[in-house]
Amino acid sequence: MDVTISKFGSRSFFRLNGESIEIKDYKISSSMHGSTEIEVVFEFEGDFTEFLSKANSTDLSNAVNQK
């Protein structure tokens, strides 16, 4: 799983396996036990779908780029 968050000026983009979408906000949380969570807020019109995906914290810490 290839996950990247990039910022261009005031805009943030979430990229997953080659597909990219603009996001409203995001938060990355790490615990002392080695787990990492990423919360991403998408803003769109239409039906709401919620999903949860877990990834190895090492993968996320290497893949998430800030600024």
N, C-alpha and C positions, 0 to 999 in steps of 0.2 A: 504494500500500500504506500503510495507516494503522496504525502500531504504537505502543502506549503501555504503559508499565509504571507502575502506581500503587501506593502503599503506604497502607494504612489500619491504623494501629496497628502490630501485629507481622505483619500479613498483606500479601502482595504479589499483585497481579493483572496478568496479561498480556492485552492487548486487541489483536486483529488484525481490522481491517475490521468493527468493530461487535460481534464475538463476544468474550466475556471468560471467562477461566478462572483459578482461583487457582493460583499457582506456589509451589514450595518455595524457589527461590533464582534469582538471575540475576547475570551479570557482563557489563560493557561494557568493551571494550578498543579503544583507538584507536592507530594507528601514525602516525609522522611523515610517512608517504607519503600520508596522507589516507583510509586505509581504516578502517572501524569494524566491529567484530564484537560481536554480542550472543549470549550463551550463556544459555539459559533451561532450568531444571530443573523438569519437571512430575512430580508424584507421583500415580500412579493405578494401579489394579489392572487386569490384563488383558494382552493381547499388547503387545509393545513395537514401536513404529514409530519409525524415525529419519528425519529429513528435514533438508535444508539449503536455506536460502533466502538469496540475496544481495540486498542493497539498497544503493542509493547512500548513502554515509556522511553526506551532507548531509541526506537524508531521515530517517535514524535520529537524528542529533543534534538535529533539530528536533522529532521525534516522541516521544522517550523522556523521560518526566517522572520525577523522583525526589523523593520526599517532597512 
